[in-house]
């Protein structure tokens, strides 16, 4: 795992050249939230200078970019001091922008919320990021991130409603909106990548939800790829009716279940009608109810009363190769014991290089 730092002589976000840095490493890429890295080396001034705080890092096999955030010296009587350098994915820089701040200041009497017109969630995320990070959309160009392209790689159906967002940092709102349709964020450094056809000279921030590879990629208990697993057969949390409630509107999503068989859940949906200053009526009410019904249906459909609840993949035992056969965010099949199979998402991938050699493995979560 050859980690390198971008040296960027012309601009910090241009990412045009890099320098290899040696040391013991851990690199974790995630679907959502952002990934992280850890670098351990002798505690010398030269090592601190090789990965200064605020610099961008990547490694040769990945398109992901991460930011150096912390230097820590671990000093103990029985060993040489160690320098521990840690950081997170590029998208965490968005913590330094405030949603709704793209205005001419000072203001007085204006709404303190940021409005997004009705659109699919992933398109709203792109609009939100562009409104706060790109020169073309900003009033104050000093807030821009040059050499950054923002796009969506998501297709298909999803939530489509207008939203009004309160003040908060841009990264937190990215995570909140992404959770609505279970979306992730991935970063591509400049170059040509299999998941970014055509590549580009800019750093690309892409909203995505992985690829459904559950028919092709199978981690199996029988072949030794599953090191440990958890199984649960229960109807404790199984619901078949949903009361969807917002700021002004409530609606009920029902099934054929009645009386003793009816099991009701509460679904929070205030984001769907929070933009109204009074109870909506007419077409607005119809649209809100339709969106709430869809959310209730989605929550009910996401349940499973017989579950393979977790699966730990054996380190380096998988026949499928990360970044070639599957990637973070993809859906795969886990074939467990007790005749149980489950579709799971690759929520993160861990790569470690230390005194024991190299190892890597995915983390899987139930969808």
MIKOL-315009 format. One record per residue (C-alpha): residue number from 1; x, y, z. Coordinates in nm, 3 decimals. Layout:
<num->NUM, xx->X, yy->Y, zz->Z>;
...
***
This chain:
<num->1, xx->0.000, yy->0.000, zz->0.000>;
<num->2, xx->0.199, yy->0.295, zz->-0.129>;
<num->3, xx->0.057, yy->0.602, zz->0.046>;
<num->4, xx->0.151, yy->0.940, zz->-0.096>;
<num->5, xx->0.094, yy->1.304, zz->-0.011>;
<num->6, xx->-0.011, yy->1.557, zz->-0.273>;
<num->7, xx->0.251, yy->1.832, zz->-0.278>;
<num->8, xx->0.034, yy->2.082, zz->-0.471>;
<num->9, xx->0.277, yy->2.364, zz->-0.552>;
<num->10, xx->0.011, yy->2.573, zz->-0.731>;
<num->11, xx->-0.310, yy->2.516, zz->-0.532>;
<num->12, xx->-0.405, yy->2.282, zz->-0.241>;
<num->13, xx->-0.700, yy->2.123, zz->-0.425>;
<num->14, xx->-0.533, yy->2.080, zz->-0.763>;
<num->15, xx->-0.380, yy->1.740, zz->-0.672>;
<num->16, xx->-0.124, yy->1.747, zz->-0.952>;
<num->17, xx->0.177, yy->1.567, zz->-0.799>;
<num->18, xx->0.267, yy->1.357, zz->-0.498>;
<num->19, xx->0.542, yy->1.212, zz->-0.280>;
<num->20, xx->0.548, yy->0.856, zz->-0.137>;
<num->21, xx->0.552, yy->0.834, zz->0.245>;
<num->22, xx->0.676, yy->0.522, zz->0.425>;
<num->23, xx->0.544, yy->0.378, zz->0.752>;
<num->24, xx->0.290, yy->0.139, zz->0.904>;
<num->25, xx->-0.057, yy->0.211, zz->0.773>;
<num->26, xx->-0.429, yy->0.151, zz->0.809>;
<num->27, xx->-0.663, yy->0.275, zz->0.537>;
<num->28, xx->-1.043, yy->0.242, zz->0.569>;
<num->29, xx->-1.283, yy->0.337, zz->0.291>;
<num->30, xx->-1.652, yy->0.369, zz->0.382>;
<num->31, xx->-1.987, yy->0.403, zz->0.210>;
<num->32, xx->-2.112, yy->0.652, zz->0.469>;
<num->33, xx->-1.984, yy->0.828, zz->0.678>;
<num->34, xx->-1.636, yy->0.915, zz->0.546>;
<num->35, xx->-1.340, yy->0.680, zz->0.563>;
<num->36, xx->-1.030, yy->0.732, zz->0.773>;
<num->37, xx->-0.660, yy->0.648, zz->0.785>;
<num->38, xx->-0.388, yy->0.595, zz->1.043>;
<num->39, xx->-0.015, yy->0.623, zz->0.989>;
<num->40, xx->0.246, yy->0.521, zz->1.250>;
<num->41, xx->0.614, yy->0.611, zz->1.226>;
<num->42, xx->0.910, yy->0.716, zz->1.445>;
<num->43, xx->0.844, yy->1.049, zz->1.618>;
<num->44, xx->1.076, yy->1.278, zz->1.425>;
<num->45, xx->1.035, yy->1.629, zz->1.291>;
<num->46, xx->1.105, yy->1.495, zz->0.942>;
<num->47, xx->0.812, yy->1.253, zz->0.966>;
<num->48, xx->0.579, yy->1.528, zz->1.086>;
<num->49, xx->0.688, yy->1.743, zz->0.793>;
<num->50, xx->0.629, yy->1.459, zz->0.549>;
<num->51, xx->0.253, yy->1.456, zz->0.631>;
<num->52, xx->0.166, yy->1.806, zz->0.757>;
<num->53, xx->-0.175, yy->1.875, zz->0.905>;
<num->54, xx->-0.418, yy->1.981, zz->0.634>;
<num->55, xx->-0.240, yy->1.798, zz->0.352>;
<num->56, xx->-0.416, yy->1.554, zz->0.119>;
<num->57, xx->-0.317, yy->1.187, zz->0.095>;
<num->58, xx->-0.411, yy->0.887, zz->-0.116>;
<num->59, xx->-0.253, yy->0.556, zz->-0.218>;
<num->60, xx->-0.171, yy->0.418, zz->-0.559>;
<num->61, xx->-0.454, yy->0.162, zz->-0.576>;
<num->62, xx->-0.743, yy->0.389, zz->-0.479>;
<num->63, xx->-0.914, yy->0.701, zz->-0.614>;
<num->64, xx->-1.004, yy->0.815, zz->-0.262>;
<num->65, xx->-0.848, yy->1.124, zz->-0.102>;
<num->66, xx->-0.819, yy->1.184, zz->0.271>;
<num->67, xx->-0.710, yy->1.483, zz->0.480>;
<num->68, xx->-0.440, yy->1.478, zz->0.749>;
<num->69, xx->-0.607, yy->1.609, zz->1.064>;
<num->70, xx->-0.407, yy->1.500, zz->1.369>;
<num->71, xx->-0.047, yy->1.446, zz->1.483>;
<num->72, xx->-0.004, yy->1.263, zz->1.812>;
<num->73, xx->0.315, yy->1.154, zz->1.985>;
<num->74, xx->0.288, yy->0.828, zz->2.181>;
<num->75, xx->0.572, yy->0.833, zz->2.434>;
<num->76, xx->0.631, yy->0.549, zz->2.681>;
<num->77, xx->0.935, yy->0.448, zz->2.892>;
<num->78, xx->0.984, yy->0.110, zz->2.728>;
<num->79, xx->0.992, yy->0.202, zz->2.360>;
<num->80, xx->1.091, yy->0.470, zz->2.115>;
<num->81, xx->0.834, yy->0.749, zz->2.078>;
<num->82, xx->0.587, yy->0.697, zz->1.793>;
<num->83, xx->0.416, yy->0.953, zz->1.576>;
<num->84, xx->0.052, yy->0.866, zz->1.502>;
<num->85, xx->-0.101, yy->1.060, zz->1.213>;
<num->86, xx->-0.475, yy->1.028, zz->1.148>;
<num->87, xx->-0.734, yy->1.184, zz->0.923>;
<num->88, xx->-1.064, yy->1.136, zz->0.741>;
<num->89, xx->-1.210, yy->1.142, zz->0.391>;
<num->90, xx->-1.200, yy->1.452, zz->0.171>;
<num->91, xx->-1.574, yy->1.515, zz->0.213>;
<num->92, xx->-1.531, yy->1.592, zz->0.584>;
<num->93, xx->-1.388, yy->1.928, zz->0.480>;
<num->94, xx->-1.752, yy->2.023, zz->0.420>;
<num->95, xx->-1.777, yy->2.067, zz->0.798>;
<num->96, xx->-1.619, yy->2.406, zz->0.727>;
<num->97, xx->-1.917, yy->2.539, zz->0.530>;
<num->98, xx->-2.256, yy->2.633, zz->0.677>;
<num->99, xx->-2.579, yy->2.544, zz->0.499>;
<num->100, xx->-2.775, yy->2.853, zz->0.399>;
<num->101, xx->-2.477, yy->3.090, zz->0.428>;
<num->102, xx->-2.459, yy->3.176, zz->0.057>;
<num->103, xx->-2.589, yy->3.529, zz->0.105>;
<num->104, xx->-2.479, yy->3.890, zz->0.096>;
<num->105, xx->-2.415, yy->4.001, zz->0.455>;
<num->106, xx->-2.536, yy->4.153, zz->0.677>;
<num->107, xx->-2.897, yy->4.034, zz->0.648>;
<num->108, xx->-3.204, yy->4.123, zz->0.848>;
<num->109, xx->-3.542, yy->3.955, zz->0.866>;
<num->110, xx->-3.454, yy->3.692, zz->0.607>;
<num->111, xx->-3.541, yy->3.325, zz->0.651>;
<num->112, xx->-3.274, yy->3.135, zz->0.839>;
<num->113, xx->-3.347, yy->2.813, zz->0.648>;
<num->114, xx->-3.211, yy->2.685, zz->0.318>;
<num->115, xx->-3.474, yy->2.576, zz->0.065>;
<num->116, xx->-3.437, yy->2.289, zz->-0.181>;
<num->117, xx->-3.696, yy->2.252, zz->-0.454>;
<num->118, xx->-3.866, yy->1.916, zz->-0.497>;
<num->119, xx->-3.626, yy->1.671, zz->-0.663>;
<num->120, xx->-3.480, yy->1.327, zz->-0.610>;
<num->121, xx->-3.265, yy->1.323, zz->-0.297>;
<num->122, xx->-2.936, yy->1.266, zz->-0.479>;
<num->123, xx->-3.002, yy->1.563, zz->-0.708>;
<num->124, xx->-3.084, yy->1.776, zz->-0.404>;
<num->125, xx->-2.750, yy->1.676, zz->-0.250>;
<num->126, xx->-2.564, yy->1.782, zz->-0.565>;
<num->127, xx->-2.749, yy->2.114, zz->-0.570>;
<num->128, xx->-2.677, yy->2.173, zz->-0.201>;
<num->129, xx->-2.306, yy->2.101, zz->-0.241>;
<num->130, xx->-2.275, yy->2.313, zz->-0.554>;
<num->131, xx->-2.458, yy->2.603, zz->-0.388>;
<num->132, xx->-2.197, yy->2.612, zz->-0.112>;
<num->133, xx->-1.874, yy->2.503, zz->-0.285>;
<num->134, xx->-1.863, yy->2.612, zz->-0.650>;
<num->135, xx->-1.774, yy->2.955, zz->-0.786>;
<num->136, xx->-2.065, yy->2.958, zz->-1.029>;
<num->137, xx->-2.319, yy->2.935, zz->-0.745>;
<num->138, xx->-2.147, yy->3.141, zz->-0.473>;
<num->139, xx->-2.188, yy->3.506, zz->-0.389>;
<num->140, xx->-1.852, yy->3.508, zz->-0.209>;
<num->141, xx->-1.598, yy->3.329, zz->-0.432>;
<num->142, xx->-1.367, yy->3.292, zz->-0.132>;
<num->143, xx->-1.595, yy->3.009, zz->-0.013>;
<num->144, xx->-1.532, yy->2.803, zz->-0.328>;
<num->145, xx->-1.332, yy->2.482, zz->-0.361>;
<num->146, xx->-1.153, yy->2.513, zz->-0.697>;
<num->147, xx->-1.079, yy->2.206, zz->-0.911>;
<num->148, xx->-1.368, yy->2.010, zz->-0.758>;
<num->149, xx->-1.655, yy->1.858, zz->-0.959>;
<num->150, xx->-1.977, yy->1.747, zz->-0.787>;
<num->151, xx->-2.212, yy->1.494, zz->-0.947>;
<num->152, xx->-2.454, yy->1.207, zz->-0.888>;
<num->153, xx->-2.409, yy->0.852, zz->-1.013>;
<num->154, xx->-2.751, yy->0.738, zz->-0.887>;
<num->155, xx->-3.037, yy->0.628, zz->-1.110>;
<num->156, xx->-3.378, yy->0.481, zz->-1.041>;
<num->157, xx->-3.658, yy->0.578, zz->-0.806>;
<num->158, xx->-3.634, yy->0.752, zz->-0.472>;
<num->159, xx->-3.775, yy->1.024, zz->-0.248>;
<num->160, xx->-3.881, yy->1.340, zz->-0.434>;
<num->161, xx->-3.997, yy->1.624, zz->-0.209>;
<num->162, xx->-3.914, yy->1.988, zz->-0.137>;
<num->163, xx->-3.706, yy->2.049, zz->0.174>;
<num->164, xx->-3.619, yy->2.333, zz->0.408>;
<num->165, xx->-3.292, yy->2.282, zz->0.595>;
<num->166, xx->-3.192, yy->2.454, zz->0.917>;
<num->167, xx->-2.848, yy->2.605, zz->0.973>;
<num->168, xx->-2.577, yy->2.347, zz->1.025>;
<num->169, xx->-2.251, yy->2.234, zz->0.874>;
<num->170, xx->-2.263, yy->2.110, zz->0.517>;
<num->171, xx->-2.118, yy->1.766, zz->0.593>;
<num->172, xx->-2.382, yy->1.693, zz->0.859>;
<num->173, xx->-2.656, yy->1.785, zz->0.613>;
<num->174, xx->-2.491, yy->1.566, zz->0.348>;
<num->175, xx->-2.511, yy->1.269, zz->0.585>;
<num->176, xx->-2.868, yy->1.350, zz->0.685>;
<num->177, xx->-2.994, yy->1.376, zz->0.327>;
<num->178, xx->-2.798, yy->1.067, zz->0.224>;
<num->179, xx->-2.972, yy->0.863, zz->0.493>;
<num->180, xx->-3.314, yy->0.929, zz->0.336>;
<num->181, xx->-3.243, yy->0.695, zz->0.043>;
<num->182, xx->-2.940, yy->0.511, zz->0.190>;
<num->183, xx->-2.685, yy->0.692, zz->-0.029>;
<num->184, xx->-2.308, yy->0.712, zz->-0.001>;
<num->185, xx->-2.036, yy->0.953, zz->-0.111>;
<num->186, xx->-1.716, yy->0.862, zz->-0.289>;
<num->187, xx->-1.419, yy->1.071, zz->-0.396>;
<num->188, xx->-1.216, yy->1.034, zz->-0.716>;
<num->189, xx->-0.879, yy->1.200, zz->-0.740>;
<num->190, xx->-0.786, yy->1.326, zz->-1.090>;
<num->191, xx->-0.738, yy->1.040, zz->-1.334>;
<num->192, xx->-0.929, yy->0.767, zz->-1.513>;
<num->193, xx->-1.112, yy->0.518, zz->-1.290>;
<num->194, xx->-1.342, yy->0.221, zz->-1.363>;
<num->195, xx->-1.624, yy->0.379, zz->-1.160>;
<num->196, xx->-1.574, yy->0.722, zz->-1.321>;
<num->197, xx->-1.580, yy->0.669, zz->-1.699>;
<num->198, xx->-1.377, yy->0.934, zz->-1.874>;
<num->199, xx->-1.209, yy->1.044, zz->-1.551>;
<num->200, xx->-1.120, yy->1.409, zz->-1.520>;
<num->201, xx->-0.858, yy->1.662, zz->-1.421>;
<num->202, xx->-1.060, yy->1.770, zz->-1.116>;
<num->203, xx->-1.127, yy->1.592, zz->-0.789>;
<num->204, xx->-1.479, yy->1.448, zz->-0.820>;
<num->205, xx->-1.731, yy->1.420, zz->-0.536>;
<num->206, xx->-1.989, yy->1.160, zz->-0.641>;
<num->207, xx->-2.315, yy->1.066, zz->-0.471>;
<num->208, xx->-2.380, yy->0.694, zz->-0.525>;
<num->209, xx->-2.551, yy->0.385, zz->-0.386>;
<num->210, xx->-2.318, yy->0.117, zz->-0.510>;
<num->211, xx->-2.392, yy->-0.158, zz->-0.757>;
<num->212, xx->-2.615, yy->-0.458, zz->-0.695>;
<num->213, xx->-2.371, yy->-0.748, zz->-0.734>;
<num->214, xx->-2.570, yy->-0.988, zz->-0.513>;
<num->215, xx->-2.611, yy->-1.223, zz->-0.808>;
<num->216, xx->-2.238, yy->-1.239, zz->-0.878>;
<num->217, xx->-2.047, yy->-1.185, zz->-0.551>;
<num->218, xx->-2.115, yy->-1.440, zz->-0.278>;
<num->219, xx->-1.927, yy->-1.471, zz->0.052>;
<num->220, xx->-1.998, yy->-1.822, zz->0.174>;
<num->221, xx->-1.980, yy->-1.997, zz->0.510>;
<num->222, xx->-1.922, yy->-2.328, zz->0.330>;
<num->223, xx->-1.604, yy->-2.205, zz->0.158>;
<num->224, xx->-1.458, yy->-2.053, zz->0.474>;
<num->225, xx->-1.503, yy->-1.692, zz->0.365>;
<num->226, xx->-1.732, yy->-1.614, zz->0.659>;
<num->227, xx->-1.529, yy->-1.624, zz->0.980>;
<num->228, xx->-1.820, yy->-1.558, zz->1.214>;
<num->229, xx->-2.186, yy->-1.464, zz->1.183>;
<num->230, xx->-2.492, yy->-1.379, zz->1.387>;
<num->231, xx->-2.843, yy->-1.514, zz->1.326>;
<num->232, xx->-3.175, yy->-1.393, zz->1.461>;
<num->233, xx->-3.521, yy->-1.535, zz->1.409>;
<num->234, xx->-3.771, yy->-1.295, zz->1.563>;
<num->235, xx->-4.083, yy->-1.090, zz->1.499>;
<num->236, xx->-4.014, yy->-0.861, zz->1.796>;
<num->237, xx->-3.954, yy->-0.559, zz->1.574>;
<num->238, xx->-4.161, yy->-0.665, zz->1.274>;
<num->239, xx->-4.433, yy->-0.414, zz->1.186>;
<num->240, xx->-4.700, yy->-0.421, zz->0.916>;
<num->241, xx->-4.866, yy->-0.079, zz->0.956>;
<num->242, xx->-4.701, yy->0.262, zz->0.960>;
<num->243, xx->-4.821, yy->0.590, zz->1.109>;
<num->244, xx->-4.622, yy->0.853, zz->0.918>;
<num->245, xx->-4.613, yy->1.185, zz->1.098>;
<num->246, xx->-4.482, yy->1.527, zz->0.998>;
<num->247, xx->-4.502, yy->1.881, zz->1.127>;
<num->248, xx->-4.856, yy->1.935, zz->0.991>;
<num->249, xx->-4.967, yy->1.614, zz->0.825>;
<num->250, xx->-5.011, yy->1.252, zz->0.933>;
<num->251, xx->-5.111, yy->0.951, zz->0.725>;
<num->252, xx->-5.150, yy->0.579, zz->0.781>;
<num->253, xx->-5.002, yy->0.306, zz->0.562>;
<num->254, xx->-5.191, yy->-0.019, zz->0.615>;
<num->255, xx->-5.170, yy->-0.378, zz->0.497>;
<num->256, xx->-5.413, yy->-0.668, zz->0.517>;
<num->257, xx->-5.316, yy->-0.731, zz->0.880>;
<num->258, xx->-5.592, yy->-0.655, zz->1.131>;
<num->259, xx->-5.670, yy->-0.690, zz->1.502>;
<num->260, xx->-5.414, yy->-0.905, zz->1.687>;
<num->261, xx->-5.204, yy->-0.937, zz->1.369>;
<num->262, xx->-5.169, yy->-0.560, zz->1.323>;
<num->263, xx->-4.831, yy->-0.426, zz->1.442>;
<num->264, xx->-4.779, yy->-0.051, zz->1.402>;
<num->265, xx->-4.461, yy->0.153, zz->1.365>;
<num->266, xx->-4.408, yy->0.531, zz->1.387>;
<num->267, xx->-4.222, yy->0.691, zz->1.097>;
<num->268, xx->-4.081, yy->1.042, zz->1.137>;
<num->269, xx->-4.137, yy->1.257, zz->0.826>;
<num->270, xx->-4.133, yy->1.620, zz->0.940>;
<num->271, xx->-3.876, yy->1.695, zz->0.668>;
<num->272, xx->-4.153, yy->1.641, zz->0.412>;
<num->273, xx->-4.379, yy->1.923, zz->0.534>;
<num->274, xx->-4.151, yy->2.138, zz->0.748>;
<num->275, xx->-4.117, yy->2.401, zz->0.474>;
<num->276, xx->-4.479, yy->2.510, zz->0.511>;
<num->277, xx->-4.566, yy->2.791, zz->0.753>;
<num->278, xx->-4.923, yy->2.659, zz->0.786>;
<num->279, xx->-5.097, yy->2.328, zz->0.726>;
<num->280, xx->-5.074, yy->2.253, zz->0.352>;
<num->281, xx->-5.389, yy->2.218, zz->0.142>;
<num->282, xx->-5.486, yy->2.130, zz->-0.213>;
<num->283, xx->-5.203, yy->2.011, zz->-0.437>;
<num->284, xx->-4.944, yy->2.069, zz->-0.164>;
<num->285, xx->-5.133, yy->1.840, zz->0.073>;
<num->286, xx->-5.174, yy->1.575, zz->-0.197>;
<num->287, xx->-4.800, yy->1.580, zz->-0.269>;
<num->288, xx->-4.703, yy->1.561, zz->0.097>;
<num->289, xx->-4.939, yy->1.269, zz->0.165>;
<num->290, xx->-4.806, yy->1.085, zz->-0.142>;
<num->291, xx->-4.447, yy->1.130, zz->-0.022>;
<num->292, xx->-4.539, yy->1.017, zz->0.331>;
<num->293, xx->-4.718, yy->0.711, zz->0.194>;
<num->294, xx->-4.409, yy->0.621, zz->-0.007>;
<num->295, xx->-4.185, yy->0.660, zz->0.297>;
<num->296, xx->-4.412, yy->0.438, zz->0.505>;
<num->297, xx->-4.418, yy->0.172, zz->0.233>;
<num->298, xx->-4.038, yy->0.185, zz->0.211>;
<num->299, xx->-3.994, yy->0.144, zz->0.588>;
<num->300, xx->-4.230, yy->-0.151, zz->0.596>;
<num->301, xx->-4.065, yy->-0.317, zz->0.297>;
<num->302, xx->-3.720, yy->-0.283, zz->0.454>;
<num->303, xx->-3.805, yy->-0.523, zz->0.738>;
<num->304, xx->-3.712, yy->-0.888, zz->0.765>;
<num->305, xx->-3.830, yy->-1.119, zz->1.044>;
<num->306, xx->-3.569, yy->-1.387, zz->0.964>;
<num->307, xx->-3.224, yy->-1.237, zz->0.942>;
<num->308, xx->-2.859, yy->-1.308, zz->0.905>;
<num->309, xx->-2.779, yy->-1.010, zz->1.123>;
<num->310, xx->-2.403, yy->-0.986, zz->1.081>;
<num->311, xx->-2.119, yy->-1.154, zz->0.898>;
<num->312, xx->-1.744, yy->-1.116, zz->0.946>;
<num->313, xx->-1.541, yy->-1.196, zz->0.637>;
<num->314, xx->-1.220, yy->-1.391, zz->0.692>;
<num->315, xx->-0.915, yy->-1.173, zz->0.628>;
<num->316, xx->-0.767, yy->-1.239, zz->0.284>;
<num->317, xx->-0.990, yy->-1.546, zz->0.236>;
<num->318, xx->-1.225, yy->-1.403, zz->-0.025>;
<num->319, xx->-1.197, yy->-1.503, zz->-0.389>;
<num->320, xx->-1.354, yy->-1.173, zz->-0.497>;
<num->321, xx->-1.103, yy->-0.889, zz->-0.534>;
<num->322, xx->-1.180, yy->-0.544, zz->-0.395>;
<num->323, xx->-1.184, yy->-0.263, zz->-0.653>;
<num->324, xx->-1.189, yy->-0.522, zz->-0.933>;
<num->325, xx->-1.495, yy->-0.735, zz->-0.851>;
<num->326, xx->-1.672, yy->-0.517, zz->-0.595>;
<num->327, xx->-1.642, yy->-0.181, zz->-0.420>;
<num->328, xx->-1.763, yy->-0.001, zz->-0.111>;
<num->329, xx->-2.138, yy->0.049, zz->-0.131>;
<num->330, xx->-2.205, yy->-0.258, zz->-0.346>;
<num->331, xx->-2.466, yy->-0.516, zz->-0.254>;
<num->332, xx->-2.342, yy->-0.874, zz->-0.225>;
<num->333, xx->-2.484, yy->-1.206, zz->-0.107>;
<num->334, xx->-2.378, yy->-1.374, zz->0.216>;
<num->335, xx->-2.445, yy->-1.748, zz->0.229>;
<num->336, xx->-2.443, yy->-1.840, zz->0.596>;
<num->337, xx->-2.507, yy->-2.151, zz->0.799>;
<num->338, xx->-2.858, yy->-2.283, zz->0.884>;
<num->339, xx->-2.964, yy->-2.239, zz->0.520>;
<num->340, xx->-2.973, yy->-1.862, zz->0.563>;
<num->341, xx->-2.877, yy->-1.617, zz->0.288>;
<num->342, xx->-2.885, yy->-1.238, zz->0.304>;
<num->343, xx->-2.815, yy->-0.941, zz->0.081>;
<num->344, xx->-2.565, yy->-0.714, zz->0.255>;
<num->345, xx->-2.391, yy->-0.390, zz->0.170>;
<num->346, xx->-2.015, yy->-0.348, zz->0.172>;
<num->347, xx->-2.018, yy->-0.062, zz->0.421>;
<num->348, xx->-1.640, yy->-0.032, zz->0.454>;
<num->349, xx->-1.315, yy->-0.188, zz->0.344>;
<num->350, xx->-1.009, yy->-0.203, zz->0.570>;
<num->351, xx->-0.649, yy->-0.227, zz->0.449>;
<num->352, xx->-0.367, yy->-0.278, zz->0.701>;
<num->353, xx->0.008, yy->-0.290, zz->0.650>;
<num->354, xx->0.215, yy->-0.349, zz->0.964>;
<num->355, xx->0.497, yy->-0.560, zz->1.106>;
<num->356, xx->0.287, yy->-0.872, zz->1.043>;
<num->357, xx->0.248, yy->-0.799, zz->0.673>;
<num->358, xx->-0.059, yy->-0.694, zz->0.475>;
<num->359, xx->-0.422, yy->-0.782, zz->0.535>;
<num->360, xx->-0.755, yy->-0.652, zz->0.409>;
<num->361, xx->-1.123, yy->-0.730, zz->0.452>;
<num->362, xx->-1.472, yy->-0.582, zz->0.399>;
<num->363, xx->-1.727, yy->-0.495, zz->0.663>;
<num->364, xx->-2.081, yy->-0.600, zz->0.571>;
<num->365, xx->-2.411, yy->-0.456, zz->0.697>;
<num->366, xx->-2.770, yy->-0.568, zz->0.648>;
<num->367, xx->-2.975, yy->-0.358, zz->0.404>;
***
